[in-house]
């Protein structure tokens, strides 16, 4: 699935920190796939600070294709549904929600 820098960060922020061992291994693998490479950090000026993560605004449309298996998709959909039902989503989640909930 093609994800922007913002979407990768948002997705990483909602992945569960607890669960059964299978879920935790799926989440661990997904976090590694969402992580930024050294080349991406340099090319897009990605910087982490006390205020959060910043990047070159010209890179807002940059996307990377992230492979997401069916179990990882289930974890993501479940978490997005939970956040939606609890009314805890913000406007930043709209594109991410649309991408993952389109067929669900």
N, C-alpha and C positions, 0 to 999 in steps of 0.2 A: 504494500500500500504506500502511495506517495504521501509523505508527511513533510510539512515545513519545519523550520527550527522551532517556532513557537509550539506547534502541535506535538513535536517530540518531547519538548519540555513539559507541556501540559499532561500528556499521556504518562510520562514518567512520574509525575507528581500524584497521580491517582492510583497507581498500582498498589495492591494491598501489601502490607508489611507482615501480615500474619495469614496463616492458612495451613492446609495440610501440606505434606512434603512435596507432593506432585505440583500443587499450585505454586509453592515457593520456588521450585526449580524452573517452572515455566516463566515466572516473573523474573527470576535472575537472568535467564537467557534473553528475555525481551528487553530488560534494562541494558544488557550489553549491546543488543542490536540498535537501541535508541541512542546510545552514547555517541559523542562526537569524536571523530578521528582527529589526529594531529593536523592533518591537511585541512579539514573543515574548520578547525579552530583558527588556523592561520589565515585561510582564505576569506573567512567571514568575520574576522575580528571578534570572535566569541570570548567574552570576559565574564568571570564570576566575581561578584563583589558582595558586600554586606546588603546592598539594595536588591540583589538578584542577579540574573544573567542578562547581559546585553550583547548585541551583535550589530554589525553594520546594517543600517536601515535598507541599504541597497540589496541586501540578501533576504529581505522579507519573503520574496517569492521563490527562493531556493527550496527545492524539494529533494528528498532522498527516498528511494524505494526501500521500504523496510519489509522484510518477509515476516508475516504473522500467521502462524499456524492456527488450526481450528480451536485447540484448547486455549491458546493465548487470546484468541478472538473472544471466546466465551468469558474469560476473566475480565477482559476490557468491557464487553457489553454489560456484564453483571454489575460492574462498578459504575458505569455510566447510568444504568437504570437506577441504582441505589442513590446516586447523587441527584438525579432528576426527581425521583420520588420524594427525597428529603428537601427538595428545592434549594440545593446547595451549589448548583451550577452558576457560573458567571458568564458574561458575554464572551469572554475569551474561549469558552468551550464550544461555541456554536459550530465552527467548522469541524472540529474533532467529533462532536456528537453526530453531526450530519454524515460524516464519512463512515462511522462505525454503526450507526443505528439505521442507516438507509434500508437495509434488507431485513432488519430485525423488528 
